[in-house]
Amino acid sequence: MAFPRSTCYTLLWCGIGSVLRLLPRQRVRLASSLLALALAVATVTVMISIGAGALQTVRDQVAAEGINILYVLPKPRLISGVRTSKTSGSLTVEDALDLKRSIPEVRETCWWRQDPTQLVHGHENWMARVLSISPGCQSVKGWLPIAGREITDLDFERSRQVALLGHTVVRRLFGDADPIGSTIRIRHVPFSIIGVLEEKGVAPGGYDQDDIVLIPYSTARHKVLGKNESHVEVIAAATYGREELPEAAASVTSLLRARHRLQPADPDDILVRTQLEVEHFYEEAGATFGQLLVMLAAISLLVGGIGIMNILLVSVTERTREIGVRMAVGAKRRHILIQFLIEAMTLSLVGGCIGILLGIVGARLTTVIAGWPTIISPQTVATAFVFSVAVGLFFGLYPANKASRLNPIDALRYE
């Protein structure tokens, strides 16, 4: 049965007025309940903003690796059922070149191998990842300098002893000094520093992307690793479009099985991973993290909701005679029920608004103090607001129902 508009306004103002009348009588209890709910809503806001910030950071880092790239790696070898760091097969430069020639979806390929090596400059030394790269890697992987110049085709052709440094290496070996034009030694071989790479920070996998040195693969093979060293650790292939990645991955697997002379019954000796799979993995991890945050926030909301329910139960007890008088002059049970629900929702909305403000401030402080990225979006604020209304409605039902079921005669006799 719908209420007339005038009745709705009356119930609304009665509910708000009842909350205001509670202030002088239950200041401490009301303040503690509002504080508990405000902190709960603030926790929800901060948790959601941290989760959104973390997920966006992962997306940005994955996108920085390239959105249309697939990676080919040798498959780890199993010895007595235990996975080892050794591989069951070997990737070669010829494999990478054949991928570009034979697969129409592949726009460019590159390859590299990684050798953790001690770097020496003057009296300073630092262990870093030295990546011996092919010409296409700078464009495929976005390994481009922000200072100095990139490694040119002529550098690759003539096996020049040139290097690009990541920010971490620059900081460890040179401090605040400009490294361009200086020389470092890699396995006693001098390399001239021609540029500093763009800073990328920590990868989703947890390693420092700036703790690297890039040198030409041809130079590494002839002057550092030895001419007989021809295998590569990773082949990266860039497709023309993101939608071509699944088809390109299947073609890469088929082509390399043929090149490695594997029989149909033989297992693959390589692993092919696309950026789509990497994104899906981190999206699932982010969703799990978000669910954990929601569970923690729900516990906080439970505490705040119980506080509101307690204050309303006390209010029902103190206003028993008032409820009896209202029923005696014609108030229906549903009027009493709705009035107390409005009181509960008013309390929750006040606590929710305070909590949202505290949550926004808390999220900003989290970014400033802890350095964690946070995102306060309209959806975050709306979610916190809806949570606060839901808490008031849910935890206000029991006190409201208790008030509406009072016997008018017993209520009038209550002292």
MIKEKE-661532 format. One line per field, with one value per residue (C-alpha): residue number from 1; residue in one letter; x negated, y, z. Coordinates in Angstrom, 3 decimals, always signed. Layout:
N
pos (NUM | ...)
code (A | ...)
xx (X | ...)
yy (Y | ...)
zz (Z | ...)
//
This chain:
415
pos (1 | 2 | 3 | 4 | 5 | 6 | 7 | 8 | 9 | 10 | 11 | 12 | 13 | 14 | 15 | 16 | 17 | 18 | 19 | 20 | 21 | 22 | 23 | 24 | 25 | 26 | 27 | 28 | 29 | 30 | 31 | 32 | 33 | 34 | 35 | 36 | 37 | 38 | 39 | 40 | 41 | 42 | 43 | 44 | 45 | 46 | 47 | 48 | 49 | 50 | 51 | 52 | 53 | 54 | 55 | 56 | 57 | 58 | 59 | 60 | 61 | 62 | 63 | 64 | 65 | 66 | 67 | 68 | 69 | 70 | 71 | 72 | 73 | 74 | 75 | 76 | 77 | 78 | 79 | 80 | 81 | 82 | 83 | 84 | 85 | 86 | 87 | 88 | 89 | 90 | 91 | 92 | 93 | 94 | 95 | 96 | 97 | 98 | 99 | 100 | 101 | 102 | 103 | 104 | 105 | 106 | 107 | 108 | 109 | 110 | 111 | 112 | 113 | 114 | 115 | 116 | 117 | 118 | 119 | 120 | 121 | 122 | 123 | 124 | 125 | 126 | 127 | 128 | 129 | 130 | 131 | 132 | 133 | 134 | 135 | 136 | 137 | 138 | 139 | 140 | 141 | 142 | 143 | 144 | 145 | 146 | 147 | 148 | 149 | 150 | 151 | 152 | 153 | 154 | 155 | 156 | 157 | 158 | 159 | 160 | 161 | 162 | 163 | 164 | 165 | 166 | 167 | 168 | 169 | 170 | 171 | 172 | 173 | 174 | 175 | 176 | 177 | 178 | 179 | 180 | 181 | 182 | 183 | 184 | 185 | 186 | 187 | 188 | 189 | 190 | 191 | 192 | 193 | 194 | 195 | 196 | 197 | 198 | 199 | 200 | 201 | 202 | 203 | 204 | 205 | 206 | 207 | 208 | 209 | 210 | 211 | 212 | 213 | 214 | 215 | 216 | 217 | 218 | 219 | 220 | 221 | 222 | 223 | 224 | 225 | 226 | 227 | 228 | 229 | 230 | 231 | 232 | 233 | 234 | 235 | 236 | 237 | 238 | 239 | 240 | 241 | 242 | 243 | 244 | 245 | 246 | 247 | 248 | 249 | 250 | 251 | 252 | 253 | 254 | 255 | 256 | 257 | 258 | 259 | 260 | 261 | 262 | 263 | 264 | 265 | 266 | 267 | 268 | 269 | 270 | 271 | 272 | 273 | 274 | 275 | 276 | 277 | 278 | 279 | 280 | 281 | 282 | 283 | 284 | 285 | 286 | 287 | 288 | 289 | 290 | 291 | 292 | 293 | 294 | 295 | 296 | 297 | 298 | 299 | 300 | 301 | 302 | 303 | 304 | 305 | 306 | 307 | 308 | 309 | 310 | 311 | 312 | 313 | 314 | 315 | 316 | 317 | 318 | 319 | 320 | 321 | 322 | 323 | 324 | 325 | 326 | 327 | 328 | 329 | 330 | 331 | 332 | 333 | 334 | 335 | 336 | 337 | 338 | 339 | 340 | 341 | 342 | 343 | 344 | 345 | 346 | 347 | 348 | 349 | 350 | 351 | 352 | 353 | 354 | 355 | 356 | 357 | 358 | 359 | 360 | 361 | 362 | 363 | 364 | 365 | 366 | 367 | 368 | 369 | 370 | 371 | 372 | 373 | 374 | 375 | 376 | 377 | 378 | 379 | 380 | 381 | 382 | 383 | 384 | 385 | 386 | 387 | 388 | 389 | 390 | 391 | 392 | 393 | 394 | 395 | 396 | 397 | 398 | 399 | 400 | 401 | 402 | 403 | 404 | 405 | 406 | 407 | 408 | 409 | 410 | 411 | 412 | 413 | 414 | 415)
code (M | A | F | P | R | S | T | C | Y | T | L | L | W | C | G | I | G | S | V | L | R | L | L | P | R | Q | R | V | R | L | A | S | S | L | L | A | L | A | L | A | V | A | T | V | T | V | M | I | S | I | G | A | G | A | L | Q | T | V | R | D | Q | V | A | A | E | G | I | N | I | L | Y | V | L | P | K | P | R | L | I | S | G | V | R | T | S | K | T | S | G | S | L | T | V | E | D | A | L | D | L | K | R | S | I | P | E | V | R | E | T | C | W | W | R | Q | D | P | T | Q | L | V | H | G | H | E | N | W | M | A | R | V | L | S | I | S | P | G | C | Q | S | V | K | G | W | L | P | I | A | G | R | E | I | T | D | L | D | F | E | R | S | R | Q | V | A | L | L | G | H | T | V | V | R | R | L | F | G | D | A | D | P | I | G | S | T | I | R | I | R | H | V | P | F | S | I | I | G | V | L | E | E | K | G | V | A | P | G | G | Y | D | Q | D | D | I | V | L | I | P | Y | S | T | A | R | H | K | V | L | G | K | N | E | S | H | V | E | V | I | A | A | A | T | Y | G | R | E | E | L | P | E | A | A | A | S | V | T | S | L | L | R | A | R | H | R | L | Q | P | A | D | P | D | D | I | L | V | R | T | Q | L | E | V | E | H | F | Y | E | E | A | G | A | T | F | G | Q | L | L | V | M | L | A | A | I | S | L | L | V | G | G | I | G | I | M | N | I | L | L | V | S | V | T | E | R | T | R | E | I | G | V | R | M | A | V | G | A | K | R | R | H | I | L | I | Q | F | L | I | E | A | M | T | L | S | L | V | G | G | C | I | G | I | L | L | G | I | V | G | A | R | L | T | T | V | I | A | G | W | P | T | I | I | S | P | Q | T | V | A | T | A | F | V | F | S | V | A | V | G | L | F | F | G | L | Y | P | A | N | K | A | S | R | L | N | P | I | D | A | L | R | Y | E)
xx (+0.000 | -1.491 | -1.687 | -0.367 | -3.112 | -2.262 | -2.582 | -5.987 | -7.238 | -5.882 | -7.618 | -10.848 | -10.913 | -9.871 | -12.775 | -15.300 | -13.861 | -14.167 | -17.828 | -18.370 | -16.604 | -19.019 | -21.983 | -21.668 | -20.603 | -22.997 | -25.938 | -28.693 | -26.923 | -25.751 | -29.202 | -30.852 | -28.353 | -28.822 | -32.592 | -32.539 | -30.451 | -32.526 | -35.725 | -34.119 | -33.080 | -36.497 | -38.087 | -35.910 | -36.884 | -40.604 | -40.598 | -38.761 | -41.025 | -44.156 | -42.849 | -41.954 | -45.344 | -47.227 | -45.252 | -45.801 | -49.518 | -49.760 | -47.837 | -50.161 | -53.249 | -51.960 | -51.056 | -54.564 | -55.889 | -53.810 | -50.182 | -50.741 | -53.796 | -54.282 | -57.297 | -58.984 | -61.076 | -62.838 | -60.793 | -62.273 | -63.613 | -62.123 | -64.639 | -63.024 | -59.786 | -61.400 | -61.498 | -65.022 | -66.426 | -67.960 | -66.009 | -64.984 | -65.726 | -67.563 | -66.356 | -68.609 | -68.890 | -67.792 | -64.547 | -63.741 | -64.559 | -62.429 | -59.448 | -59.515 | -59.927 | -57.307 | -54.451 | -52.442 | -50.957 | -54.442 | -55.586 | -58.975 | -61.023 | -63.884 | -65.917 | -68.103 | -69.943 | -70.476 | -73.730 | -73.983 | -77.452 | -79.652 | -79.984 | -83.002 | -83.455 | -86.466 | -86.292 | -82.578 | -81.083 | -77.577 | -75.974 | -73.336 | -71.459 | -73.365 | -71.040 | -72.592 | -69.900 | -69.160 | -68.408 | -64.619 | -64.459 | -64.620 | -61.378 | -59.583 | -60.304 | -60.428 | -64.004 | -64.646 | -66.947 | -65.738 | -69.276 | -71.980 | -71.279 | -70.050 | -72.112 | -72.188 | -72.216 | -75.853 | -76.666 | -75.172 | -76.877 | -80.337 | -79.955 | -80.754 | -81.374 | -78.511 | -75.937 | -72.669 | -72.202 | -69.085 | -68.488 | -69.369 | -72.763 | -73.432 | -72.580 | -74.803 | -77.848 | -77.678 | -75.456 | -74.300 | -76.994 | -76.219 | -77.313 | -77.131 | -80.577 | -82.021 | -83.274 | -82.302 | -83.879 | -81.841 | -83.953 | -87.059 | -85.768 | -85.360 | -82.017 | -81.267 | -77.986 | -75.902 | -72.578 | -70.341 | -67.104 | -63.695 | -62.789 | -60.189 | -60.193 | -59.320 | -57.718 | -54.531 | -56.809 | -58.648 | -62.036 | -63.620 | -63.269 | -65.868 | -68.641 | -69.803 | -72.514 | -71.820 | -74.612 | -74.511 | -74.123 | -76.793 | -79.283 | -78.474 | -78.937 | -82.271 | -83.893 | -82.182 | -80.486 | -82.517 | -81.768 | -80.549 | -77.747 | -74.751 | -71.660 | -69.239 | -67.013 | -63.939 | -62.442 | -59.845 | -57.540 | -55.328 | -52.159 | -50.408 | -47.380 | -46.388 | -43.662 | -46.268 | -48.135 | -46.292 | -46.683 | -50.315 | -51.053 | -49.662 | -51.706 | -54.888 | -54.433 | -53.880 | -56.826 | -59.294 | -58.183 | -59.008 | -62.341 | -63.313 | -62.311 | -59.810 | -57.544 | -53.762 | -53.973 | -56.834 | -55.991 | -56.743 | -60.264 | -59.283 | -56.747 | -54.759 | -53.222 | -51.216 | -50.484 | -46.844 | -47.784 | -49.984 | -47.173 | -44.673 | -46.970 | -47.405 | -43.705 | -42.858 | -45.432 | -43.975 | -40.447 | -41.568 | -43.251 | -40.076 | -37.955 | -40.272 | -39.936 | -36.142 | -36.109 | -38.188 | -35.929 | -32.824 | -34.128 | -34.558 | -31.023 | -29.679 | -31.174 | -29.732 | -26.307 | -26.157 | -26.817 | -23.829 | -21.613 | -22.574 | -21.823 | -18.414 | -17.574 | -18.318 | -16.193 | -13.273 | -13.476 | -13.641 | -10.781 | -8.409 | -5.794 | -6.122 | -5.535 | -2.438 | -1.030 | -1.575 | +0.177 | +3.037 | +3.692 | +3.755 | +0.205 | -0.019 | -2.699 | -4.161 | -4.456 | -6.533 | -8.581 | -9.359 | -10.139 | -12.789 | -14.197 | -14.521 | -16.330 | -18.725 | -19.373 | -19.855 | -22.497 | -24.172 | -24.134 | -25.717 | -28.341 | -28.779 | -29.405 | -31.948 | -33.523 | -33.786 | -35.608 | -37.921 | -38.447 | -39.459 | -41.926 | -43.182 | -43.726 | -45.728 | -47.823 | -48.433 | -49.844 | -51.966 | -53.294 | -53.447 | -53.907 | -51.064 | -49.072 | -45.384 | -42.478 | -39.417 | -36.779 | -33.082 | -32.373 | -34.415 | -32.458 | -29.156 | -30.077 | -30.940 | -27.673 | -25.608 | -27.367 | -26.488 | -22.802 | -22.696 | -24.193 | -21.552 | -18.739 | -19.974 | -20.896 | -17.899 | -15.372 | -15.494 | -15.046 | -12.370 | -10.495 | -10.741 | -9.304 | -6.441 | -5.404 | -4.992 | -1.554 | -0.031 | +1.496 | -1.749 | -3.677 | -1.422 | -1.913 | -5.722 | -7.561)
yy (+0.000 | +3.350 | +6.233 | +9.694 | +12.205 | +14.197 | +11.070 | +10.269 | +13.772 | +13.500 | +10.153 | +11.496 | +14.584 | +12.564 | +10.181 | +12.985 | +14.856 | +11.722 | +11.444 | +15.095 | +14.530 | +11.686 | +14.048 | +15.605 | +12.355 | +9.878 | +12.038 | +9.586 | +6.482 | +8.185 | +9.619 | +6.227 | +4.542 | +7.185 | +6.963 | +3.185 | +3.403 | +6.273 | +4.301 | +1.269 | +3.275 | +4.954 | +1.498 | +0.446 | +3.587 | +3.203 | -0.532 | -0.094 | +2.795 | +0.769 | -2.195 | +0.013 | +1.727 | -1.569 | -3.029 | +0.071 | +0.003 | -3.614 | -2.794 | +0.110 | -2.014 | -4.829 | -2.317 | -0.858 | -4.278 | -4.023 | -4.929 | -7.119 | -9.185 | -12.910 | -14.506 | -17.784 | -19.441 | -22.826 | -25.219 | -26.076 | -29.605 | -32.109 | -34.287 | -37.057 | -35.111 | -31.902 | -28.762 | -27.341 | -24.121 | -26.068 | -26.200 | -29.128 | -27.321 | -24.310 | -21.279 | -19.836 | -16.659 | -18.649 | -19.560 | -15.884 | -14.941 | -17.782 | -16.651 | -13.239 | -14.750 | -17.484 | -16.141 | -13.340 | -12.095 | -11.335 | -7.774 | -7.932 | -10.315 | -9.811 | -11.985 | -11.598 | -13.500 | -12.442 | -12.827 | -11.407 | -9.880 | -7.695 | -4.175 | -2.057 | +1.693 | +3.177 | +2.045 | +1.193 | -2.162 | -3.528 | -6.852 | -6.243 | -8.032 | -7.648 | -8.204 | -8.987 | -7.814 | -7.931 | -4.835 | -5.178 | -5.253 | -1.494 | -0.992 | -4.225 | -3.904 | -0.124 | -0.091 | +3.459 | +6.049 | +9.301 | +10.659 | +9.959 | +7.783 | +4.283 | +1.391 | +1.763 | -0.856 | +0.062 | -0.679 | -4.149 | -4.785 | -3.766 | -5.344 | -2.064 | -1.996 | +0.325 | +0.065 | +1.532 | +1.703 | +1.512 | +4.086 | +1.712 | +0.932 | +4.633 | +5.421 | +2.632 | +3.315 | +7.057 | +8.581 | +11.990 | +12.256 | +12.076 | +8.597 | +9.271 | +9.090 | +7.181 | +3.605 | +0.523 | -2.917 | -6.064 | -9.190 | -7.046 | -5.744 | -1.927 | -0.562 | +3.055 | +4.338 | +5.953 | +6.442 | +6.055 | +4.092 | +5.413 | +4.586 | +1.786 | +0.847 | -2.526 | -5.082 | -6.999 | -9.985 | -8.038 | -7.457 | -4.060 | -3.241 | -0.477 | -2.741 | -3.656 | -3.003 | -3.424 | -4.342 | -5.577 | -9.358 | -9.405 | -7.702 | -10.102 | -13.124 | -12.018 | -10.266 | -11.332 | -14.729 | -16.433 | -17.155 | -20.678 | -19.303 | -19.051 | -19.796 | -17.120 | -17.142 | -15.340 | -14.562 | -11.781 | -11.406 | -8.362 | -8.833 | -6.191 | -6.238 | -7.467 | -9.707 | -11.661 | -12.912 | -16.273 | -17.254 | -16.122 | -18.136 | -21.309 | -20.690 | -20.089 | -23.375 | -25.330 | -23.748 | -24.316 | -27.914 | -28.466 | -26.633 | -28.657 | -31.912 | -32.995 | -35.961 | -35.614 | -37.624 | -35.517 | -32.788 | -29.172 | -28.053 | -24.373 | -22.212 | -19.513 | -16.790 | -13.840 | -10.526 | -11.604 | -14.483 | -12.230 | -9.698 | -12.441 | -13.785 | -10.426 | -9.585 | -12.772 | -11.945 | -8.443 | -9.826 | -12.133 | -9.223 | -7.173 | -9.917 | -10.025 | -6.269 | -6.511 | -9.188 | -7.002 | -4.029 | -6.138 | -6.958 | -3.249 | -2.545 | -5.291 | -3.550 | -0.196 | -1.700 | -3.351 | +0.054 | +1.557 | -1.362 | -0.945 | +2.782 | +2.165 | -0.636 | +1.718 | +4.349 | +1.925 | +1.123 | +4.788 | +5.768 | +2.926 | +5.246 | +7.643 | +4.762 | +3.737 | +7.280 | +7.414 | +4.095 | +5.222 | +8.294 | +6.270 | +5.444 | +2.099 | -0.497 | +0.278 | +3.963 | +3.038 | +0.578 | +3.124 | +5.875 | +3.770 | +2.627 | +6.273 | +6.948 | +4.076 | +5.210 | +8.810 | +7.704 | +5.529 | +8.315 | +10.789 | +8.213 | +7.272 | +10.855 | +11.347 | +7.997 | +8.912 | +12.132 | +10.236 | +7.575 | +10.131 | +11.723 | +8.264 | +7.231 | +10.389 | +9.850 | +6.237 | +7.454 | +10.178 | +8.197 | +4.594 | +5.384 | +3.061 | +4.252 | +4.848 | +5.797 | +7.595 | +7.246 | +8.178 | +4.436 | +4.152 | +6.946 | +5.511 | +2.050 | +3.427 | +5.402 | +2.348 | +0.290 | +2.851 | +2.912 | -0.895 | -1.085 | +1.297 | -0.623 | -4.069 | -3.299 | -1.024 | -3.724 | -5.518 | -2.419 | -1.047 | -4.331 | -4.538 | -1.031 | -1.695 | -4.851 | -3.196 | -3.597 | -0.096 | -0.796 | -2.254 | +0.650 | +3.236 | +1.559 | +1.496 | +3.644)
zz (+0.000 | -1.073 | +1.382 | +0.472 | -0.221 | +2.896 | +5.046 | +3.517 | +4.302 | +7.841 | +8.437 | +6.972 | +9.169 | +12.202 | +11.632 | +11.197 | +14.192 | +16.332 | +15.464 | +16.409 | +19.734 | +20.462 | +20.393 | +23.858 | +25.519 | +23.911 | +22.860 | +23.738 | +22.471 | +19.288 | +18.613 | +19.122 | +16.763 | +14.082 | +14.486 | +14.130 | +10.961 | +9.582 | +10.098 | +8.456 | +5.385 | +5.320 | +5.356 | +2.407 | +0.488 | +1.168 | +0.404 | -2.906 | -3.918 | -3.097 | -5.089 | -8.061 | -7.923 | -7.742 | -10.652 | -12.801 | -12.011 | -13.150 | -16.329 | -17.082 | -16.462 | -18.659 | -21.371 | -21.130 | -22.163 | -25.355 | -26.009 | -29.080 | -28.171 | -27.689 | -26.038 | -26.913 | -24.208 | -23.947 | -21.855 | -18.421 | -18.160 | -15.741 | -13.883 | -11.808 | -11.899 | -10.599 | -12.734 | -13.085 | -14.487 | -17.364 | -20.596 | -22.727 | -25.961 | -27.353 | -29.260 | -31.906 | -33.918 | -36.987 | -35.179 | -34.670 | -38.258 | -39.605 | -37.521 | -39.190 | -42.673 | -42.394 | -40.238 | -41.890 | -38.573 | -37.196 | -37.862 | -36.155 | -34.046 | -31.660 | -29.346 | -26.328 | -23.672 | -20.104 | -18.188 | -14.640 | -14.644 | -12.448 | -13.835 | -13.001 | -13.279 | -11.535 | -7.915 | -8.120 | -9.080 | -9.323 | -10.262 | -12.933 | -15.683 | -18.937 | -21.891 | -25.251 | -27.665 | -31.366 | -33.494 | -33.265 | -29.472 | -29.014 | -30.934 | -29.936 | -26.216 | -26.012 | -24.723 | -25.880 | -24.288 | -22.762 | -22.874 | -25.421 | -28.458 | -29.162 | -30.517 | -34.305 | -37.053 | -37.707 | -34.045 | -34.483 | -37.825 | -36.586 | -33.123 | -31.422 | -27.677 | -26.749 | -23.951 | -22.714 | -18.929 | -16.796 | -14.053 | -11.219 | -12.753 | -13.321 | -9.711 | -8.352 | -10.509 | -11.195 | -8.533 | -9.794 | -12.476 | -16.198 | -17.399 | -21.155 | -22.690 | -19.735 | -19.862 | -17.886 | -17.976 | -18.547 | -18.008 | -18.486 | -21.835 | -21.992 | -23.202 | -23.995 | -22.522 | -25.270 | -23.513 | -20.450 | -20.750 | -19.844 | -16.241 | -15.951 | -12.262 | -10.781 | -13.100 | -12.127 | -11.504 | -8.800 | -10.471 | -11.127 | -14.829 | -14.516 | -13.230 | -16.735 | -19.294 | -22.995 | -25.397 | -29.019 | -29.323 | -32.015 | -29.672 | -26.824 | -29.071 | -30.520 | -27.546 | -24.310 | -24.548 | -27.257 | -30.919 | -30.182 | -27.969 | -30.296 | -28.215 | -27.016 | -23.954 | -25.290 | -28.661 | -28.734 | -31.727 | -32.312 | -34.341 | -36.414 | -34.119 | -30.693 | -32.095 | -34.089 | -30.996 | -30.540 | -34.211 | -34.257 | -31.097 | -32.697 | -35.868 | -33.835 | -31.978 | -35.196 | -36.979 | -34.138 | -33.671 | -37.344 | -37.071 | -33.987 | -35.730 | -33.086 | -33.782 | -33.296 | -30.058 | -28.662 | -26.154 | -27.005 | -26.163 | -26.041 | -24.212 | -26.002 | -23.853 | -25.155 | -23.482 | -23.345 | -21.042 | -18.910 | -18.540 | -17.682 | -14.972 | -13.295 | -13.698 | -11.784 | -9.117 | -8.856 | -8.538 | -5.711 | -3.975 | -4.391 | -2.852 | +0.155 | +0.593 | +0.363 | +3.069 | +5.376 | +4.664 | +5.326 | +8.811 | +9.479 | +8.246 | +10.479 | +13.509 | +12.458 | +11.771 | +15.185 | +16.746 | +14.925 | +15.926 | +19.588 | +19.649 | +18.061 | +20.493 | +23.362 | +21.631 | +21.332 | +25.054 | +26.059 | +23.746 | +24.508 | +25.998 | +23.052 | +20.649 | +22.633 | +22.450 | +18.698 | +18.220 | +20.451 | +18.279 | +15.048 | +13.952 | +12.159 | +12.714 | +9.308 | +10.274 | +13.339 | +11.286 | +8.576 | +11.105 | +12.830 | +9.480 | +8.476 | +11.746 | +11.074 | +7.514 | +8.640 | +11.109 | +8.485 | +5.888 | +8.299 | +9.276 | +5.618 | +4.481 | +7.249 | +6.331 | +2.639 | +3.513 | +5.871 | +3.186 | +0.557 | +2.985 | +4.004 | +0.389 | -0.303 | +2.812 | +1.774 | -1.532 | +0.088 | +3.053 | +1.817 | -1.868 | -2.895 | -5.897 | -5.125 | -7.364 | -5.976 | -8.673 | -8.636 | -8.557 | -5.352 | -3.666 | -4.919 | -3.623 | -0.182 | -0.145 | -1.109 | +1.564 | +4.228 | +3.180 | +3.098 | +6.580 | +7.957 | +6.300 | +7.346 | +10.939 | +11.423 | +10.555 | +13.906 | +16.133 | +13.767 | +13.749 | +17.547 | +17.896 | +15.469 | +17.323 | +20.720 | +22.268 | +22.562 | +25.993 | +27.400 | +25.859 | +27.533 | +30.879 | +30.494 | +33.035)
//
